[in-house]
């Protein structure tokens, strides 16, 4: 194939998947319709994830007025926000709970999109952008975890970064040095310290949010250009107007989500799910306390690492990552019935590992 033919094929491929010539108010607002069927609830999850991200941005900006990204002042500034700033505890709790809720919604959104085969042609790139958003969301959770600079945050981050370096033992030749270089680049010094905190702060506050916004624009544009996927094999019961009918319903879901988030943040401090001694300021001379765990949304990897050999989990994670990004091509001919079964199996695994991972670990370890 000569270069000209390759360019023409690439142009045709991208033109079908990003048909920017369809950009118009009529096509994207007035004439846009949403299918109504038994899985229509899945259409609200993307907007709900966007809502929680907006809450993250607003509450994060409020916290920035008081937070100090230094190892000497970070923990004290978080305590000051929680105990002395008017409504500071509420804002911080909303930021923390919205983070967990956003990650949960994004994961469910991915599974429902998979189950409805919403990645089918010409929505392949829409799926890929969604997969990127999932990874960025996990990145925001991981980097934000360190910022309060308490015992559990620093020690859990050390373990997470050490896991990156351990990957090198399973790579050949010069590739074996890459994980170590990546870890050192992220960590910034011999051990987790000020350089690490500064880099995590920059990632959490600037780099990852800007990446999120850029990919969100791509993702939302793709959704608008192609409309809502039908989602089921049989014809939908009917279709409703996107604006104002579906739009008003979407806003109603946002309102309910905000009320739930507000009540939870007001009545339930985020740390109440963990042991309070672990939230003492980090002491570099102290020993690693017992009970160090990542946030709940990493349990699906954490507990397998505790049970299985590292190389097995590494291999399974690599396969899962490849399948995640190549889903539109791997499952191109798969029926929606089979996809729903696979999505249900994945959801069951995530729920079991999140809720019962510790019991399963104790069972395996005797």
C-alpha positions in Angstrom: 0.0 0.0 0.0 1.5 3.4 -1.0 1.5 6.4 1.3 -1.4 8.2 -0.6 -3.7 5.1 -0.3 -2.8 4.8 3.4 -3.7 8.5 4.1 -7.0 8.1 2.2 -7.9 5.1 4.2 -7.0 6.8 7.5 -9.0 9.9 6.5 -12.0 7.7 5.7 -11.7 5.8 8.9 -11.4 8.9 11.1 -14.1 10.7 9.1 -16.6 7.9 9.9 -15.7 7.9 13.6 -15.4 11.7 14.1 -17.9 13.1 11.6 -17.4 16.7 12.5 -19.4 17.8 9.5 -22.5 16.8 11.6 -21.7 19.5 14.1 -24.9 21.7 14.3 -27.3 22.8 16.9 -30.2 21.0 15.2 -28.4 17.6 14.9 -26.9 17.7 18.4 -29.7 19.3 20.4 -33.1 19.9 18.7 -33.2 16.6 16.6 -31.2 14.4 18.9 -33.2 11.5 20.4 -32.5 8.9 23.1 -33.7 5.3 22.8 -36.0 4.1 25.6 -35.6 0.4 26.7 -34.9 -1.8 29.7 -31.3 -0.6 29.9 -32.0 3.1 29.5 -30.8 3.8 33.0 -27.2 3.2 31.8 -27.5 6.4 29.7 -27.4 8.5 32.9 -24.1 7.1 34.2 -21.9 9.2 31.9 -23.5 12.4 33.0 -23.4 11.3 36.6 -19.6 10.8 36.3 -19.3 14.2 34.8 -21.3 15.7 37.7 -19.0 14.1 40.3 -15.9 15.4 38.4 -17.4 18.9 38.5 -17.9 18.5 42.3 -14.2 17.4 42.5 -13.1 20.5 40.6 -15.1 22.9 42.7 -14.3 21.4 46.1 -10.7 20.9 45.1 -10.4 24.6 44.2 -11.8 25.5 47.6 -9.4 23.3 49.4 -6.5 24.9 47.6 -7.0 28.1 49.5 -5.7 26.4 52.6 -3.8 23.3 51.7 0.0 23.5 51.9 1.9 20.9 49.7 4.9 20.5 51.9 5.8 17.5 54.1 6.1 19.8 57.2 2.7 21.5 56.7 0.5 19.2 54.5 -1.1 17.2 57.4 -1.5 20.3 59.6 -3.2 22.2 56.8 -5.6 19.4 56.3 -6.4 19.3 60.0 -6.8 23.1 59.9 -9.3 22.8 57.1 -11.2 20.1 58.9 -11.3 21.7 62.3 -11.1 25.4 61.9 -12.2 26.6 58.5 -16.0 27.2 58.4 -17.6 24.3 56.5 -14.1 23.0 55.8 -14.9 19.5 57.0 -18.0 19.4 54.8 -16.0 20.5 51.7 -13.2 18.0 52.4 -15.7 15.2 53.0 -17.6 16.1 49.8 -14.3 16.1 47.9 -13.3 12.7 49.3 -16.7 11.0 48.9 -17.2 12.5 45.4 -13.9 10.9 44.4 -15.1 7.4 45.5 -18.5 7.9 43.9 -17.0 9.1 40.7 -14.7 6.1 40.4 -17.7 3.7 41.2 -19.9 5.4 38.6 -17.1 5.3 36.0 -16.6 1.6 36.5 -20.3 0.8 36.3 -20.6 3.1 33.2 -17.8 1.1 31.5 -19.5 -2.2 32.3 -22.9 -1.1 31.1 -21.4 0.4 27.9 -19.7 -3.0 27.3 -22.9 -4.9 28.0 -24.9 -2.8 25.6 -22.1 -3.1 22.9 -22.0 0.7 22.7 -18.4 0.4 21.3 -19.6 -1.1 18.0 -18.7 0.7 14.8 -18.5 3.6 14.4 -18.0 4.2 18.2 -14.7 2.5 18.6 -12.8 5.7 19.4 -15.5 6.8 21.8 -14.8 3.6 23.8 -11.0 4.2 23.7 -11.4 7.7 25.0 -13.6 6.3 27.8 -10.9 3.8 28.7 -8.4 6.6 28.9 -10.8 8.5 31.2 -11.0 5.4 33.4 -7.2 5.4 33.8 -7.0 9.1 34.4 -9.7 8.7 37.1 -7.7 6.0 38.9 -4.6 8.3 38.5 -6.5 11.1 40.3 -7.5 8.8 43.1 -3.9 7.5 43.5 -2.2 10.9 43.5 -4.8 12.5 45.8 -4.4 9.8 48.3 -0.9 11.0 49.3 -1.7 14.7 49.7 -2.9 14.6 53.4 0.5 13.2 54.2 -0.5 10.8 57.0 0.8 7.4 57.9 -1.5 5.3 55.7 -1.1 7.6 52.7 2.7 7.7 52.7 3.2 4.0 53.4 0.6 2.9 50.9 2.2 5.2 48.3 5.6 3.6 49.0 4.1 0.1 48.4 2.4 1.3 45.2 5.6 2.8 43.8 7.7 -0.2 44.9 5.3 -2.4 42.9 6.1 -0.4 39.7 9.9 -1.1 40.2 9.2 -4.9 40.8 7.8 -5.1 37.2 11.4 -4.7 35.9 12.3 -8.2 37.2 10.0 -9.7 34.6 11.2 -7.7 31.6 14.1 -8.6 29.3 17.3 -6.7 28.7 17.2 -2.9 28.7 13.4 -2.9 29.2 14.0 -4.1 32.8 15.3 -0.6 33.7 12.2 1.2 32.5 10.0 0.5 35.6 12.8 1.7 37.9 13.2 4.9 35.9 9.4 5.5 35.9 9.3 5.0 39.7 12.3 7.3 40.3 10.7 9.9 38.0 7.4 9.8 39.9 9.1 9.6 43.3 11.7 12.2 42.6 14.1 11.2 45.4 15.5 8.1 47.2 12.3 7.7 49.3 8.9 9.2 49.3 9.4 12.8 50.5 9.0 16.4 49.5 9.8 15.8 45.8 7.2 13.0 45.7 4.5 15.2 47.4 5.3 18.1 45.0 5.0 15.8 41.9 1.8 14.2 43.1 0.4 17.6 43.9 1.2 18.8 40.4 -0.3 15.6 38.8 -3.4 15.8 40.9 -4.1 19.5 40.6 -2.8 20.4 37.2 -1.7 17.6 34.8 -4.4 15.0 35.3 -7.3 17.4 35.5 -6.2 19.1 32.3 -5.8 15.6 30.7 -9.3 14.7 31.9 -10.8 17.9 30.4 -9.1 17.3 27.1 -10.2 13.7 26.8 -13.6 14.6 28.1 -14.1 17.0 25.2 -13.1 14.3 22.8 -15.4 11.8 24.5 -18.4 14.0 24.8 -18.0 15.2 21.2 -17.9 11.6 20.0 -21.1 10.9 21.9 -22.8 13.9 20.5 -21.8 13.2 17.0 -23.0 9.5 17.0 -25.9 9.9 19.4 -26.9 7.3 22.0 -26.2 3.7 21.1 -29.4 1.6 20.8 -28.0 -0.7 23.5 -30.3 -3.8 22.9 -30.9 -6.2 20.1 -34.7 -5.5 19.8 -36.0 -2.1 18.6 -36.4 0.4 21.5 -39.9 0.9 22.9 -39.8 4.5 21.7 -37.4 7.5 21.5 -37.5 10.7 23.6 -36.1 14.1 22.8 -32.7 14.7 24.2 -33.6 18.3 24.9 -35.5 19.1 27.0 -36.9 15.7 28.1 -33.7 13.6 28.7 -31.8 16.7 29.7 -34.3 17.5 32.5 -34.2 13.9 33.7 -30.3 14.1 33.7 -30.5 17.2 35.8 -32.9 15.5 38.2 -30.4 12.6 38.6 -27.7 15.2 39.4 -29.9 16.8 42.0 -30.5 13.4 43.7 -26.8 12.6 43.6 -25.9 16.0 45.1 -28.4 15.5 48.0 -27.0 12.0 48.7 -23.4 13.3 48.5 -24.2 16.3 50.8 -26.0 14.1 53.4 -23.2 11.5 53.4 -20.5 14.2 53.6 -22.3 16.0 56.4 -23.0 12.9 58.6 -20.1 10.5 57.8 -16.5 11.6 57.8 -14.6 9.8 55.1 -12.0 8.4 57.5 -14.6 6.6 59.5 -14.1 3.5 57.3 -10.4 3.3 58.4 -8.5 3.0 61.7 -7.9 6.5 63.1 -4.4 5.9 64.3 -3.3 5.4 60.8 -4.2 9.0 60.1 -1.6 10.5 62.4 1.0 12.7 60.7 3.6 10.7 58.9 6.7 10.0 61.0 9.8 9.1 58.8 11.5 7.5 61.8 8.5 5.4 62.7 7.9 1.8 61.6 5.2 0.9 59.0 2.0 0.4 60.9 -0.2 -2.7 60.5 -3.3 -2.5 58.3 -1.8 -0.5 55.4 -4.2 -0.8 52.5 -4.9 1.2 49.3 -8.3 2.8 48.8 -11.2 0.4 48.1 -11.1 0.9 44.4 -7.7 -0.8 44.2 -8.8 -3.9 46.2 -9.5 -5.8 43.0 -5.7 -5.7 42.4 -4.4 -5.5 46.0 -6.0 -8.7 47.3 -4.9 -10.8 44.2 -1.4 -9.5 44.9 -1.6 -10.8 48.4 -2.8 -14.2 47.3 -1.1 -14.9 44.0 2.5 -14.6 42.7 3.3 -11.1 41.5 4.0 -12.3 38.0 0.6 -13.9 37.7 -1.2 -10.7 38.7 1.2 -8.7 36.4 0.3 -10.9 33.4 -3.4 -10.8 34.1 -3.3 -7.0 34.5 -1.4 -6.7 31.2 -4.0 -8.9 29.4 -6.9 -7.0 31.0 -5.3 -3.6 29.9 -4.9 -4.9 26.3 -8.5 -6.2 26.2 -9.8 -3.0 27.7 -8.3 -0.8 24.9 -8.9 -3.4 22.1 -12.5 -4.2 23.1 -14.2 -2.8 20.0 -12.1 -5.1 17.8 -11.8 -8.2 20.0 -15.6 -8.3 20.7 -16.7 -6.9 17.3 -18.7 -10.1 16.4 -19.8 -11.0 20.0 -23.5 -10.9 20.8 -24.9 -8.6 23.3 -26.1 -11.6 25.4 -22.6 -12.8 25.7 -21.3 -9.3 26.5 -23.9 -9.0 29.3 -22.7 -12.3 30.8 -19.1 -11.1 30.6 -20.0 -7.7 32.2 -21.9 -9.5 35.0 -18.9 -11.7 35.7 -16.6 -8.7 35.8 -19.0 -6.9 38.1 -19.2 -9.9 40.4 -15.4 -10.1 40.6 -15.1 -6.4 41.5 -17.9 -6.6 44.1 -16.5 -9.8 45.7 -12.9 -8.6 45.9 -14.0 -5.2 47.2 -16.4 -6.4 49.9 -14.9 -9.8 50.8 -11.3 -9.5 49.7 -9.9 -9.6 53.2 -11.9 -12.7 54.1 -10.8 -14.4 50.9 -7.1 -13.5 51.7 -7.4 -15.0 55.2 -9.0 -18.1 53.8 -6.1 -18.6 51.3 -3.4 -17.8 53.9 -5.0 -20.1 56.5 
